[in-house]
């Protein structure tokens, strides 16, 4: 293949995507699917864990939060470390962490061991999420980058769908088989290690920016593998690159936007993870079997996939900010209705699907707004700060909901009343998120630039 004088990053950005680039996008979707399965495996297993370890709802809520703590740590530490060692190496490392963490859970004999294993696994999950976002952006061209990122994001609820379907099969014999869910998760993570090792090359953008030893040779190996022409230059950086600090997003002109976007993301995470983490256990507490309860989680994630797709289609026709605000308010309504549902499997599945539909569409809207609010030079930093700090909402959500439920039960309220007011409180968090977005101002940009990441 002849060499051309062109920055390899520009070649990938401007030229049509090859079949191998689409294979790489598919791999990121599969990795995101495994992520979703590993996160939600413990949700499906909630009733079995409560029974085996004698936990009340508050105790289970704390356990459900453990991998979310690990995810926050992994997103910040391993995500930034991927910029030093490369995307491919970090993905392989995270998969090893996830596979081993899921496997060790199958032997956990105490709630402390189980919690520590979930924190450990969460570190791998968080690092993987940060890394695959960079991979899919850096192997797609400008024209299809937004679509490719959307396909990768859909993998997360697809993992939830797989988790619900597999959970229904495993738990049909009883919640006592909950450990088998983690065996499946370990196997899925393990399978993705050779897939990633043999099919996923290192990012050309990372090689061009980091300039490791034999950079040009390594870049051309990747370019050839993905079906592009070799290049004669590595696309070196300027000798005096502009440095940015995390504190730039707290400057006078951006601090209000940073705080408001963080609030919106944090409160939506509280609502979103209430639905993801508590749905199976709530259904079981209504007297419905564990297998059927995992099936309700299946419909939550079906709704999530459809919600994400719907937002992508409507965002080109309706303003992103008003559309997101409307969706967040509808999320609150849907979650509240779910809490009012009777112990009827069909009704629970329908309301759960609506809750997942609007909740995931709301998350998609917030991600899109983050890209609009922060200017190019601090967009990556602003996104990291909002998601990193907002992850606190995901961490406290299961624990907070568990405390509310236990307090209601201890006060002598009926289970129906308790589920109703807890759902109302958790759903109102989406309204708080919508209120924060009402005060957001941003400079509107062309649709193509909204999904285009900044490579520095």
C-alpha positions in Angstrom: 0.0 0.0 0.0 1.5 3.3 -1.1 2.5 6.0 1.4 0.8 9.4 1.5 1.9 12.6 3.1 -1.0 13.2 5.4 -1.6 13.4 9.1 -3.0 9.9 9.9 -5.7 11.4 12.2 -6.9 13.5 9.3 -7.0 10.5 7.0 -9.3 8.6 9.5 -11.4 11.7 10.0 -12.0 12.6 6.4 -12.0 9.3 4.5 -14.9 6.8 4.3 -15.0 4.2 7.0 -13.8 0.7 6.1 -15.3 -2.6 7.1 -12.6 -3.0 9.8 -13.5 0.3 11.4 -17.0 -0.9 11.7 -15.8 -4.1 13.2 -13.9 -2.0 15.8 -17.2 -0.1 16.5 -18.9 -3.4 17.0 -16.2 -4.5 19.5 -16.8 -1.3 21.5 -20.5 -2.0 21.5 -19.9 -5.6 22.8 -17.5 -4.2 25.5 -20.3 -1.8 26.5 -22.7 -4.7 26.6 -20.5 -6.7 28.9 -20.2 -3.5 31.1 -23.9 -3.3 31.4 -24.3 -7.0 32.2 -21.6 -6.8 34.9 -23.2 -3.7 36.5 -26.7 -5.1 36.6 -25.9 -8.7 37.6 -26.0 -7.7 41.3 -29.4 -6.0 40.7 -30.9 -9.3 39.4 -29.2 -11.1 42.3 -30.5 -8.7 45.0 -33.2 -10.9 46.5 -30.9 -13.9 46.7 -28.2 -11.8 48.4 -30.7 -10.4 50.9 -31.8 -14.0 51.8 -28.4 -15.5 52.1 -26.8 -12.7 54.1 -29.8 -11.6 56.1 -29.8 -8.0 54.8 -32.6 -5.5 55.1 -33.4 -3.1 52.3 -31.0 -0.4 53.6 -28.2 -3.0 53.8 -28.8 -4.2 50.3 -28.9 -0.6 49.0 -25.4 -0.1 50.4 -24.2 -3.3 48.7 -25.8 -2.2 45.4 -23.7 1.0 45.6 -20.3 -0.7 46.0 -19.4 -1.2 42.3 -20.6 2.4 41.6 -17.9 3.7 44.0 -15.4 1.6 42.1 -16.7 2.9 38.8 -16.2 6.5 39.9 -12.6 5.7 40.9 -11.9 3.7 37.7 -13.4 6.4 35.4 -11.1 9.1 36.9 -7.9 7.1 37.5 -7.8 4.5 34.8 -9.5 6.8 32.3 -6.7 9.3 32.6 -4.0 6.5 32.8 -5.2 5.3 29.4 -3.8 8.5 27.9 -0.3 7.4 29.2 -0.3 3.6 28.4 -2.7 3.5 25.4 -6.3 2.5 24.9 -5.7 -1.1 24.0 -3.6 -1.9 27.0 -6.0 -0.3 29.3 -9.0 -2.2 27.8 -7.2 -5.5 28.3 -6.3 -4.6 31.9 -9.9 -3.6 32.7 -11.2 -6.8 31.2 -8.9 -8.9 33.4 -10.1 -6.9 36.5 -13.7 -7.4 35.5 -13.4 -11.1 34.8 -11.5 -11.9 38.0 -13.8 -9.7 40.1 -16.9 -11.4 38.8 -15.4 -14.8 39.3 -14.3 -14.1 42.9 -17.8 -13.1 43.9 -19.0 -16.6 43.2 -16.9 -17.7 46.3 -17.8 -14.7 48.6 -18.9 -16.0 52.0 -19.5 -12.7 53.7 -21.1 -9.4 52.8 -17.7 -7.6 53.4 -16.0 -9.8 50.8 -18.9 -9.4 48.4 -18.7 -5.6 48.8 -14.9 -5.5 48.3 -15.2 -7.6 45.2 -17.9 -5.3 43.7 -15.7 -2.2 44.4 -12.8 -4.0 42.6 -14.9 -5.0 39.7 -16.4 -1.5 39.5 -12.8 -0.1 39.0 -12.5 -2.2 35.9 -16.0 -1.3 34.6 -15.3 2.5 35.1 -12.0 2.3 33.4 -13.4 0.3 30.5 -16.3 2.8 30.0 -13.8 5.7 29.8 -11.5 3.9 27.4 -14.1 2.6 24.9 -15.5 6.1 24.5 -12.1 7.3 23.3 -11.7 4.2 21.1 -15.0 4.5 19.2 -14.4 8.3 18.7 -10.8 7.8 17.4 -11.6 5.0 15.0 -14.7 6.6 13.4 -14.7 9.4 10.8 -16.2 12.8 11.3 -19.3 12.0 9.2 -20.3 8.9 11.2 -18.7 9.7 14.6 -22.0 10.7 16.3 -23.7 7.6 15.1 -20.9 5.3 16.1 -20.8 6.8 19.6 -24.5 6.3 19.9 -24.2 2.7 18.9 -21.5 2.1 21.5 -23.7 3.8 24.2 -26.7 1.5 23.3 -24.5 -1.4 24.3 -25.0 -0.6 28.0 -28.8 -1.2 28.1 -28.3 -4.1 25.7 -26.2 -5.6 28.5 -29.1 -5.0 30.8 -31.4 -6.9 28.4 -29.0 -9.8 28.3 -28.8 -9.7 32.1 -32.6 -9.8 32.4 -33.0 -12.6 29.9 -30.2 -14.8 31.4 -31.3 -13.9 34.9 -34.8 -15.2 34.1 -33.3 -18.5 33.0 -30.9 -18.9 35.9 -33.2 -17.8 38.7 -36.2 -19.7 37.4 -35.1 -22.5 39.8 -34.9 -20.0 42.7 -33.0 -16.9 43.9 -30.5 -19.2 45.6 -28.7 -19.6 42.3 -27.7 -15.9 42.2 -24.0 -16.7 42.1 -24.4 -18.2 38.6 -25.1 -14.7 37.3 -21.6 -13.7 38.2 -20.1 -16.8 36.6 -21.8 -15.7 33.4 -20.4 -12.2 33.7 -16.9 -13.5 34.3 -17.2 -15.7 31.2 -18.4 -12.8 29.0 -15.5 -10.6 30.2 -13.1 -13.4 29.6 -14.3 -14.0 26.1 -13.7 -10.3 25.2 -10.0 -10.5 26.2 -8.9 -12.5 23.1 -11.4 -10.6 20.9 -9.8 -7.3 22.0 -6.3 -8.6 21.9 -6.4 -9.9 18.3 -8.9 -7.6 16.6 -8.5 -4.2 18.3 -5.4 -2.2 17.3 -4.0 0.7 19.3 -5.5 4.0 18.5 -3.8 6.0 15.8 -4.7 9.2 17.6 -2.9 8.0 20.7 0.1 6.9 18.8 0.4 10.2 16.9 0.0 12.3 20.0 2.1 10.2 22.4 4.9 9.5 19.9 6.1 6.2 21.4 9.2 4.4 20.1 8.8 3.3 16.4 5.6 5.5 16.3 5.5 5.8 12.5 5.9 2.0 12.0 3.2 1.3 14.5 0.9 3.8 13.0 1.3 2.4 9.5 0.7 -1.1 10.8 -2.6 0.1 12.2 -3.5 2.1 9.1 -2.9 -1.0 7.0 -4.9 -3.2 9.3 -8.0 -0.9 9.1 -7.7 -0.5 5.3 -6.2 2.9 5.0 -3.0 4.0 3.1 0.2 4.2 5.0 1.6 7.7 5.8 5.0 9.2 5.7 4.6 11.4 8.8 3.2 10.7 12.3 1.4 14.0 12.6 3.6 15.4 15.4 2.3 17.9 17.9 3.4 21.5 18.0 6.5 22.2 20.0 4.6 24.4 22.5 1.2 22.8 23.1 -1.3 24.8 25.1 -1.7 23.4 28.6 -5.1 23.2 30.3 -6.0 22.8 33.9 -9.0 21.1 35.5 -9.6 24.5 37.1 -10.4 26.1 33.8 -14.0 24.8 34.0 -14.3 26.7 37.3 -13.3 30.0 35.7 -15.6 33.0 36.0 -17.2 32.3 32.6 -17.8 28.6 33.1 -18.3 27.9 36.8 -22.1 28.4 36.6 -22.4 26.0 33.6 -20.1 23.5 35.4 -22.2 23.5 38.6 -25.6 23.4 36.8 -24.6 20.5 34.4 -23.1 18.6 37.4 -26.3 19.1 39.3 -28.4 17.9 36.3 -26.3 14.8 35.8 -26.1 14.0 39.5 -29.9 14.1 40.1 -30.7 12.2 37.0 -28.3 9.5 38.1 -30.2 9.2 41.3 -33.4 8.5 39.4 -31.8 6.4 36.7 -29.9 4.1 39.1 -33.0 3.7 41.4 -34.8 2.1 38.5 -31.7 0.0 37.4 -30.7 -1.2 40.8 -34.0 -1.7 42.7 -36.5 -2.9 40.1 -35.8 -6.7 40.5 -35.8 -6.6 44.3 -39.0 -4.4 44.4 -40.8 -6.9 42.1 -39.7 -9.9 44.3 -40.9 -8.1 47.4 -44.3 -7.8 45.7 -44.5 -11.6 45.8 -43.4 -12.2 42.2 -40.7 -14.8 41.5 -37.0 -13.9 41.1 -37.0 -15.1 37.5 -40.0 -13.0 36.5 -38.4 -10.0 38.4 -35.3 -10.2 36.2 -37.7 -10.2 33.2 -39.0 -6.8 34.4 -35.4 -5.5 34.4 -35.3 -6.8 30.8 -38.1 -4.4 29.9 -36.4 -1.5 31.7 -33.4 -1.9 29.3 -35.5 -2.4 26.2 -37.1 0.9 27.0 -33.6 2.4 27.6 -32.5 1.3 24.1 -35.6 2.7 22.5 -35.3 5.9 24.5 -31.7 6.5 23.4 -32.6 5.9 19.8 -35.6 8.2 20.0 -33.6 11.0 21.5 -31.0 10.7 18.7 -33.8 11.1 16.1 -35.7 13.9 17.7 -32.6 16.0 18.7 -32.1 17.0 15.1 -35.7 18.3 14.9 -36.2 19.8 18.4 -33.8 21.9 20.4 -31.6 19.7 22.6 -32.3 21.8 25.8 -36.1 21.9 25.6 -36.3 18.3 24.5 -34.1 17.1 27.4 -36.1 19.2 30.0 -39.4 17.7 28.7 -37.9 14.1 28.8 -36.6 14.6 32.4 -40.1 15.7 33.6 -41.6 12.7 31.9 -39.0 10.5 33.6 -40.3 11.7 36.9 -43.9 10.9 35.9 -42.9 7.4 34.6 -40.9 6.5 37.7 -43.8 7.6 40.0 -46.3 5.5 38.0 -44.0 2.5 38.4 -44.1 3.0 42.1 -47.9 3.0 42.0 -48.1 -0.2 40.0 -50.0 -3.2 41.4 -48.4 -6.6 41.8 -49.2 -7.5 38.2 -46.3 -8.7 36.1 -47.7 -7.2 32.8 -48.4 -3.8 34.4 -45.0 -3.7 36.2 -43.2 -4.6 32.9 -45.0 -1.8 31.0 -44.4 0.9 33.6 -40.8 -0.3 34.0 -40.2 0.0 30.2 -41.6 3.5 30.2 -39.4 4.5 33.1 -36.3 3.1 31.4 -37.3 4.7 28.1 -37.5 8.3 29.5 -34.6 7.8 32.0 -32.1 6.7 29.4 -33.3 9.3 26.9 -32.7 11.9 29.7 -29.1 10.7 30.2 -28.5 10.9 26.4 -29.8 14.5 26.5 -27.5 15.5 29.3 -24.5 14.0 27.5 -25.3 16.0 24.4 -25.8 19.2 26.4 -22.4 18.7 28.0 -20.8 18.8 24.6 -22.6 22.0 23.7 -22.0 23.9 27.0 -18.2 23.6 27.1 -16.1 25.2 24.5 -13.6 23.1 22.4 -10.5 23.9 24.5 -12.1 22.6 27.8 -14.8 20.2 26.4 -13.0 17.0 27.5 -12.1 18.5 30.9 -15.7 19.7 31.5 -17.1 16.4 30.5 -14.8 14.6 32.9 -15.7 16.9 35.8 -19.4 16.7 35.2 -19.5 12.9 34.9 -16.9 12.3 37.7 -18.7 14.5 40.2 -22.1 13.6 39.0 -21.3 9.9 39.5 -22.0 10.6 43.2 -25.7 10.4 42.3 -25.3 6.9 41.1 -23.4 5.9 44.2 -25.9 7.3 46.7 -29.1 6.3 44.8 -29.4 2.6 45.8 -28.3 3.3 49.4 -30.7 6.3 49.7 -33.7 4.4 48.3 -32.9 1.5 50.6 -33.0 3.7 53.7 -36.3 5.3 52.6 -37.8 1.9 52.1 -36.6 0.5 55.4 -37.8 3.6 57.3 -41.3 3.2 55.8 -41.4 -0.5 56.7 -40.2 0.2 60.2 -42.9 2.9 60.6 -45.6 0.3 60.0 -46.6 1.7 56.5 -47.9 -0.8 54.0 -45.5 -2.0 51.4 -47.6 -0.4 48.6 -47.5 3.0 50.4 -43.8 2.7 50.9 -43.0 1.9 47.3 -45.3 4.7 46.2 -43.7 7.5 48.1 -40.1 6.2 47.6 -40.7 6.2 43.8 -42.2 9.7 44.0 -39.1 11.0 45.9 -36.6 9.3 43.6 -38.6 10.4 40.5 -38.6 14.1 41.7 -34.8 14.1 41.4 -35.3 14.2 37.6 -37.4 17.3 38.0 -34.5 18.9 40.0 -32.2 17.9 37.0 -34.7 19.6 34.6 -34.8 22.8 36.8 -30.9 23.0 36.7 -31.0 22.8 32.9 -33.4 25.7 32.6 -30.7 28.1 33.6 -28.1 26.7 31.2 -27.0 28.9 28.3 -24.8 27.8 25.5 -23.6 28.8 22.0 -25.4 26.7 19.4 -23.1 24.8 17.1 -23.6 22.7 14.0 -24.8 19.2 14.6 -21.5 17.7 13.3 -19.4 19.6 15.8 -21.5 18.5 18.8 -20.3 14.9 18.6 -16.8 15.6 17.5 -14.3 15.0 20.3 -11.3 17.2 20.9 -7.9 15.5 20.3 -5.1 17.3 22.0 
